[in-house]
């Protein structure tokens, strides 16, 4: 739910204002309720899915596929991948929009490390 709220209140206003301001010479933009709802769905549902990362890591750690030590070792690679993915999925070309996506993704990665660490501790007991 937090991911959907983030997509709706934080990411969507920037993306929709960018798309609304995008103009092609000789083409008149026609905004409709259907296109607005489609854009909202396009921006909120994927962020909602991405915010499920700690839950997915919990289940993967529970069955032994992922561990906190492995996630810690791959932290630098994950940071670079997060920056690349956020640069690709942001609709604008500015650095602020990219960081608007990258910072929550990296924080979710860190939360996933904590979740995996707790699962590792519970498995050792």
N, C-alpha and C positions, 0 to 999 in steps of 0.2 A: 504494500500500500504506500509505503514511504517513497518508493521509486516512481510510482504513478504520480504522486503529489509533486515530487521534484520535477518530473517531466512536464507537468501541467503548469506549475507556478514559476519555474525557473527557466527551463529550456525552451518551452513552446513560445513564450512571448518574444524571445530573441529570434528564434527561427521564423516565426510567422511574420514578424516585422521585416525581416530580411527578404523573405519571399514576396511580401506585399510591395516592397520597394524596388524589386527587381523588374526592370522594364526592358522590353525589346522594341527597337525602332519599328514603328508601323503596326504594332500589335497592341490591342487594348485589353487590359486585364479585366476579367469578369469574375468577381468573387461571389460564391454562393454558399449557402449553409452547408451543403453537402461537401464541398471542397474544404471548408473550414473544419468540419468534423473529421474528414479524412486525414487532414494534416495533424489534428490533435491526436488522433489514434496512432498516426505514424510516429509521433514524438513521445507519447506517453507510454504506450505498451512496451516498446523496446527498453525504455528506462526502467519500467517495472520489472521486466525480466532480468535485466542486468543487476538490479538490486537484490536478486535472489542468490547472488554468488556465495555469501556466507552459508546459506542453507544447503546449497549444492556441495560446498566444501565439507560441511558437517557430515553429510551422508557418505561422501567419498572417504573421509577420514575414518568414519565408523566402520566401513568395510575394508579399510587398510590400503586403499589406492593412493591417498594423499596423506602426507605427514607435515607437521609444522616445520621440521628441519628442512625438508625439501622446498617448502614454500619460502623459507627464509633464505636459502641458498639461491633461489631463482628470483629474488626481489629486484635486482637490477634489470634483468631481462624483462620481468613483468612491467617494470616502470617504462622501459622503452616501448614495449608492445602497447601499453596503455596510451602513451603519447601518440603513437602511430595510428591506433584505432580512433582516438578522439579527433585527430587531424582529418581522418577520412570521413567520419560520420557527421562532423559539424557542417551545417549548410553554408556558413560564412567562412571567410578566409582570414579572419582576425585571430589574434592570439588569445584574446579574452574568451571567446566562445570555445576554443579548444581547451583552455584551462578550466572552463566551467564544466566540461565533461570529464577531463582527466583527473581533477582533484577528488571528486566523489568516487571515481573508479579506483583510484589508488587507496583511498580510505577504506573502501570495501575490501580491497586486497589485504590491507593490514588487519581488518576485523576478521577476515577469513583465516589469517595466521593465528590469531588469538583463539578462534573457534577450534581450529585443528589442534592447537596446543592443549586446550582443555579436553578434547577427545583423547589425545595421546595420554594425558595424565589419568583419565578415567580408565583407560585400557590397561594401564600398568598396575592399577590397584587391584 
